[in-house]
Amino acid sequence: MNRIGGKSNSGEGGEDPIRWEVVSDATDDGKSELFPYLSGMKNGDVCTSRIKQVASGRFGVTPHFLMNAEQLEIKIAQGAKPGEGGQLPGQKVSPYIAGLR
């Protein structure tokens, strides 16, 4: 997406800081040990979301997170989700997700 000039959005859940790293281990078939879940990688690619979403009270919003954005989407007023309260259900929280949030 970044290579063609497109912009993806990080969403409120944050973004793994590893995605801010420049790909330097891409193989001829487009694979990378750093990003095993992606394909079509080339050395020099960056996997970050260019748009960073920031909501009130969101953990993980650091200067480093903001500096890796081209565009910020700031959520000022968001309607509550009935019965959810904006919280992630416990069964969805893995150690990886907990570290990002």
N, C-alpha and C positions, 0 to 999 in steps of 0.2 A: 504494500500500500504506500509506504513512504517513498519507495523508489520511483513510483509513477506520479508522485505529487499529491496523492490522496491523504485524507486526514481521518484517523480513527479516534474514538473517544474512550478515555480510560474508564468512565463510569465512576460511580461513587465509591466503589469497592477498593479503589487505589490501583497501584501498578507495581509489579515486582521490579525492584531496582536493577535486576539483571538485564531487563529490557532496554536500559539506557546504554548498555555496552555496545561497542561496535563489533559486528561479527567478524572474526578473523580465522575461524576454523571450518569454513564451508568446504564441502567436498564437491567433486565434479557433478554429483547427482543432486546437489542442492540441500544436503543435510548438514546439520551442525550439532555437535555434542552439547553446546551451550543451550540450544533451543531444539531439543529432540522432537517436540510436538509441532514444529513448523517445517515446511518444505519449500523448495524454490529459493533457498537462501544463497546469497553471494557475499564474498568477503567485502567488507565496507558497508554492508547493510546495517541499519539500526531498527530495532523492533519496537520502539516506543510508540505510544499513542501520542499524536501531536497535540490533541486537545485533552487537557486535564480537567476533570470535573471536581469542583470543590463545593461541599455542602456544609452547613453550619454543624459544628460539633463533630466533624469527621476526624478521626485519628489518622495519623500517617501523613498529614499535610505538612511537609517539611520544606525548607528552602530548596533542598536538592530536588524534591518532587516538582516544585513550581518552576525551577530553572530548566527542567527538561520538558517544558511545554512551549509550544508556539502560540497557543491560544488557551485562555482559561474560560471555563463555563462555570459561573458562580450561581449556585442555587440559593436564592434569597427566601422564597416562600414556596414550600412544597406541601401539598395536601397530605394529611395523615392517611395511612393505609389502615382501614378498619380491622381491628383484631391483630394487627402486626406491630404497630408502633414503630415502624422503621427498623426493626431489629431482625437480624438474620437468625432463622431457626437453628437451634443447637445442633441438630443432626447434620447440618451443612457446614459446620465449622471444623475444618481439619487444622492441624498445626500450621500448615502453609497459609491457609486463608486467615487464621488468627494473626499471623505475623504481618500480613498485608494491611489488615484493618486496625 
